[in-house]
Amino acid sequence: MQSDQLALSPADSEAVRQLAQRTGRTEAALLHEAVEKLMQQVALENWRVALRGVKGMWADHPSAPNQDDLRAGWQSRTTGFEQPTHE
């Protein structure tokens, strides 16, 4: 693992120290967890931005299939399947 330095304000440093004492975890573990959560949030937001970017991209394409026809096809292929029972 690579070692990096992090500059915290005195108030943030004290808050991390107190949280570490209260939880019995190390300050490093808390900071690792915070960075991991931030990276997860960034990845999720990147995914959302990408998804928004492709929304409707085929809407005006001349060979795009009609959604009602697609739905009807799905419906006809699933007719006769029983719903699972949960007992």
QUITAGI-V342530 format. One record per residue. N is the residue number from 1. PHI is phi in radians with two decimals (999 if undefined). OMEGA is omega as a letter, one per 30 degrees, with the letter a starting at -180 (none if undefined). Layout:
# QUITAGI-V342530
<<N/PHI/OMEGA> <N/PHI/OMEGA>>
This chain:
# QUITAGI-V342530
<<1/999/l> <2/-1.43/l> <3/-1.71/l> <4/-2.16/l> <5/-1.70/a> <6/-2.32/l> <7/-1.68/l> <8/-1.93/l> <9/-1.15/l> <10/-0.98/a> <11/-1.17/l> <12/-1.15/l> <13/-1.06/l> <14/-1.17/l> <15/-1.12/l> <16/-1.14/l> <17/-1.06/a> <18/-1.16/l> <19/-1.11/l> <20/-1.08/l> <21/-1.12/a> <22/-1.15/a> <23/-1.67/a> <24/1.31/l> <25/-1.81/l> <26/-1.43/l> <27/-1.06/l> <28/-1.07/a> <29/-1.10/l> <30/-1.11/a> <31/-1.20/l> <32/-1.06/l> <33/-1.11/l> <34/-1.10/l> <35/-1.14/l> <36/-1.07/l> <37/-1.12/l> <38/-1.09/l> <39/-1.13/l> <40/-1.13/l> <41/-1.11/l> <42/-1.13/l> <43/-1.08/l> <44/-1.14/l> <45/-1.15/l> <46/-1.05/l> <47/-1.12/l> <48/-1.10/l> <49/-1.09/l> <50/-1.11/l> <51/-1.12/l> <52/-1.09/a> <53/-1.20/a> <54/-1.67/a> <55/-1.03/l> <56/1.33/a> <57/-1.13/l> <58/-1.76/a> <59/-0.97/a> <60/-1.81/a> <61/-1.30/a> <62/-1.10/a> <63/-1.78/l> <64/-1.19/a> <65/-1.23/l> <66/-1.28/a> <67/-1.14/l> <68/-1.12/l> <69/-1.13/l> <70/-1.08/a> <71/-1.08/l> <72/-1.08/l> <73/-1.11/l> <74/-1.11/a> <75/-1.07/a> <76/-1.17/a> <77/-1.35/a> <78/-1.80/l> <79/-1.12/l> <80/1.68/l> <81/-1.34/l> <82/-1.49/l> <83/-1.28/l> <84/-1.16/l> <85/-1.74/a> <86/-1.99/a> <87/-1.98/none>>
